[in-house]
Amino acid sequence: MELTHEEILRYSRHLLIPEVGLEGQQKLKASSALVIGTGGLGSPVALYLAAAGVGRIGLVDYDVVDASNLQRQVLHSTSAVGTLKVESAKRRLLDLNPLIQVDAYNEPFTSSNAMRIAKDYDVLIDGTDNFPTRYLSNDLCVLLGKPNVYGSIYRFDGQASVFYAKEGPCYRCLFPEPPPPGLVPTCAEGGVLGVLPATIGSIQASEALKLLLGIGSLLIGKLLLYNALDMSFDFVTLKKNPNCRVCGPHADVTELIDYEAFCGVPGHDHDEGSAGADWDISALELQTRLTRDPNLLLLDVREPHELRISSLRGAANIPLGQLAARLSELDSTREMVVFCKSGTRSTRALELLVSAGFKKVKNLKGGINDWAREVDASLPVY
């Protein structure tokens, strides 16, 4: 992989580093990386890999750019709102560096296509926000013998590691089983500081480049913990689990499985929620119901600070995290509609209420955001 004069000029600051040099830059040109997710983490990862001259970059996503993405997903711009994320990302990367190859996979990353997509890439970088894809990426990397560069973010906290079963533990060594559905909120539910993905994503990009170059000390066997509020970095030592079901000596996970069933949650990070046709009520249906039954109880399970953004008049507020302890405050004989921002948390609240014996309860599909879109345009969508 000889470098052209144009490439020598472009990557000259790399060529001056003894640990990289001409040979290292040629390695990067001949290497490939698959970025799973082109959102908050995928944005800085893809940008820095492209700028560094990684010869082939794959991008997997099936979402479209939304205005709410732009606070942190710096791959995309206002003009890209409504377009496919992978196409928006590909345009940006080739604008940054037209000397590389960018492959766009506009499809969900699932057990049925993961092998096909990932098999020809040297390293995988997990930039997702859901447990099914994390477990899928991990198991896939173990089965293919590839390194998995992991990152996770929430509010002010971030994590990063390199899970590489050939040299250390895998993700399942640390987390053998996923958490119960709904226990760990997503960024769509709890928020994330806009600059946090840049910190963790840059660390992921750095680890990927070191892997491809074969230099430095990697985060294999170490979990980096970062807190932006305290500006603190901590490290937890990780050990290989001899009983790991996927990378241990007696592994019984020898092929990709149904990860949505394994985790009990959908394999995507979209901010949406439905309890199913029997339990959902639309915003327009709720508007009609309220005109007939003004005594219908509205239960808002969002956090108190969210009420300052938007609220429905007369709604009771019990945050989802407090609901189980405050069921006695609710009348189980009264008809009730539960809502949150978009329907995700209210779906979990409905499941809790039904299991506690509440029968006259519905979930506002799409949450207060759908109410703002379909009924009351004076309310903001957030």
N, C-alpha and C positions, 0 to 999 in steps of 0.2 A: 504494500500500500504506500506507494511513493506520494509525497506531498507536492502539490503544484506551487508555483511562486505565489499565487494568490493565497493559498492555504498557509504557507510559511509566514506571510505577512499577517494574516488574520490571527494565527495562533502563536505569534512571536513571543508573547509573554509566558506561554507555556514552555516554549523551546528553551527559554533562559533558565528554567528550573532544572537542576541536575536530575531530580527524581522523575521528571517527565521527559524533557528533551525531545529530540527528533524521533527517537524510537518509541517513546511513550505516546507521542501524538499520532504516530502511525498505528499504534495499537488502538487508540480511540477511534480512528477513522475506520478500522476494520471491525469494530465492535458494534454490538446492538443492545438496546434496552427496551423493555416493554413497560410503559407507564399505564397502570390500571386506574382510571379515573382522571379526568381533566378539570377537577375542581380546585379546592383550596390548596391541597398538598400537591396535586399533579401540576398545578401552574408553575410554581418555582422549580420543581423537579425537571419538567420538560424544558423550560426556558434555559436552565443552566446546563443541561445535557446537550442541548442544541448549540448553545454558545461555545461549549467546550469542544465541540467537534465530534461527538459520538456519531458514527457514520450512519446508523439506522435506528430510528426511534419509532416504536409502535405506540399508538394511542387508542385506548379502549374506553368508550363511553357511549351512552345512547340517550342522553338527556339533551335538552335545548338550553341555550343561555337565557337566564332570567335576570331581571334587574336586581333582584336580591343577591345574586351571585357576585356582583361587581365590587362589593365591599372588601373582598378577599381574593377572588379568583382572577388574578392579574393577567392571565393569558387572554382574557376576553375583554371586549370593549362595548361601549354603549351601542355602537352601530351593529354589533353582533347579536343583540337581544332578539330572541325568537329563532335564531339559526341553530343548527346542530353544533354541539360543543366540539366534537372531533374535527369538524370542518373549520370552525373558528380557530381552534388550536393549531391545526395544520397550517393555515394561512399565516398565523403569527410566527410560528417557528421557521417557516421557509422565508418569511420576510427578514427574520433575525439572521438566519444562516441558510442561504440557498444552496450551499454545497453539500447538504446532507439529504438523506432519504427519510421521508416521514410517511408511515403507514397508518391510515385511519380505519378503525373498526367500529362502525356505528351499530353496535349490538350489545346486548347485555352480556357480561362475562359469566358464563354458566358452566356446569359440568359437561354439557354437551359440546361446547365449542372451545373450552379453555386449552385443551391439548393442541388443537389445530392452530390456535392463535399463538401460543407461547413457545412452542417447541423449538423454533429457530432463533430465539433471542438468548443472549448470554446472561442477562440479569433481569429480574422482575422487580418493579417498584410498586408497592401497594399504597395507593393514594385514596382509598375508599373510606366510607363512613358507615359500614354495616358489617355485622358479624358473619353472615353467610359468605360474603366475598373474601373476608380475611381468612376464614378457615379453608376456603377453596384455594386461595393463592398459596397458602402454606402447604397444603397437601400436594398441590400441583408441583411446587418447587421441590418437595421431598422426592416425589415420584420421578421427576425429570433430572434430579441432581443439580438443581440450580439455586443460587442464592436469592433470598426474598428480603428486600429492603423495606422494613416496616415503619410506618408512622401513624400517629393518632393524635387528634386534637380535640379539645373541649374547653370553651370559655377562655381561661388563661393558662391551661395546662396542656402540655404536649409530651409525647413519648416517641422514642425512636430506637430501633435495634436492627441487627442483621441476623435473620434466621437462616442458617445454612447447615443442614443436617450432616453434611460431610465433615464439618469441622466443629460443630457445636450443637446447641439445642435448637429445636424448631418452635414455632408458635404454640403448638399443642403441648410441648413440654411445660410451658408456662401456664397455659390455660387449656387443660384437658377437655373441659366442657364449657359451652357458652353460658353466659348468665341467663337467668330466667327472662323470658320475653318482657320487654318494657322496663326492666330494672335499670338499665343504663340508657340515659337520654341521648339523643343525637344532637348534633350542632343545630339542626333545624328546630329542635325543641328548646334547647338551652342556650344557644348562641355561641359565638366564638369571636374573640378579638381579631380584628381584620389582619393584623400583622403577624399573628401567631403562626399561620400556615407558612409564612415566609421563613421563619426560624426553623421549624421542623422540616419543611420541604427542602431547605438548603442543606440541612444535615443529611437528609436522605440522598440528595444529589451528590454530596461529598463522599458518602459511603459507596455509592454506585461507581463513581469515578475511580476511587481507590481500588475497588474490586476489579474493574476493567484494566487498570494500570498495573495491578499487583504490587501496590506500595502501601506503606503505613500500617497502623494498628486499627483494626476494624471493630465494630460494635458486636462482634460475634461473642455470645456468652455474656453480654452486658445489655442492660436496659437503661437507656438514658431517660431521666425524668426532668422536665423543664417547667418552671413556673415563671410566667412573664411579670406577674405582680411583684414577686420577691426578687426577680432576676437571679434565680437559683438554678443550678444544674446539679443533679444527683445521679448516682449510678448504682444499680442493683446488679449483683453478680448472678448470672443464670447458669444452671447446670442441666445437662442432658438427663431426661427422665428415662430410666431403664425400662419403665413400663409404658412408655409412650406408644400409643396405638398406631402411629404412622411412621415414626423414625426409630422406634426401639427394636431390639433383637427379635421380639415376638410380635411384631406389628400385624394387626389384622385388617387395617385399612390399606388395601393394596390397589385400589382404584378410586376414582372420584365418586362421591356419593351425592345424595340430594341434600344440599347444604341448607336450603330453606326449611326443610323438614327437620334437619338436625338442630338448627338454631331456633326454630319456631317463629321466625320473623321473615318478612320479605327480603330478598337479596337486592335491595336498592336503597338509596338514601334520599328518595324524594320525600318532600314534606307533604304527605297526604294521609288520610285515614278514612276507612270505611268499616263499619261493623257488619256489613252485609245487608241485603235488601230487606230482610225481616226486621231489622233494628234501626236502619237509617231513616232520617227524614231530611228532605232538602230544605234549603233556605226559603224557597217560595212556598213549600208546603207548611213550613213552620209559621210563616207570615199569615197564611190562611187560618191555621189553627188558633193563632193568638187572637184573631178577630172574633172567633167563635167562643174561645175559652180564655179570657184574660187571666184566669187563676192558674193557668198552666205554669208549673214551676220550671224556671230556667236555672240550671246549675252550671256555673262557669268554673272549670277545674284548672284554669291558668294560674300563674303566679301573680301575686298582688301588684307587682310593678308593671305587669302587662296591661292592667286595667287603665293605666294612664295613656296607653296607646289607643285602645278602643274598648268599648263595653256596650252591653245591652241593658237597657233600663229595667230595673227590678230584679235582675239576676242575682242569685246567691253565689257567693264565691267560697269554694273550698278547694284549695290546690290539691292536685292529684296525690302528692306525697303525704297529705294529711287525711285523705278521704277515709281510709280504713279505720282510723282512730276516731272519726267524727260522724260515723254513720247514724248514731243516735240522734243527731240534729235533723235528720231527714225523715219525712213521713212516707213510709213504704206504700201507703194506700193512695197517695197522690200521683197523678200523671206528671211525668218529668221529662225534660229534654236536656241532655248533657252536651256541653260544647267546650271547645278550646280554640286554639288558633286555627287549626286546619283539619281537625278530626282524629289525629293520632292519639293524643292523650285521652280524649273523651271516649275513644273506643276502649281503651284500657279501663277507664273509669266505669263504663257500662258493664264490662265483664265482671268487675269487682262488685258492682251493685246487684247484678243478676245472681251472682254466686251467693250473695248475702240475703237473697229472698225478694229483692225488688223486681216487680214484674211489669209495672206501667212506666217503662223508661225507654227513651229513644236517644239516638246519637245524631247530632247535627252534622251531616256529611259536609266535609269541606270547612267546617268550623265557622268562626266569626268572619274569616276572610271571605268565604262564599256569601255570607250575609251582606258584607260590604259590596261585593261584586254584583249581586243579584237583587238586593232589596234596598239597601241604604248606602248610596254612593257618597254620603257625607263622611262615612267612616273610612279610615285608611286601610289598605292591605299591607301587611308586613310579613 
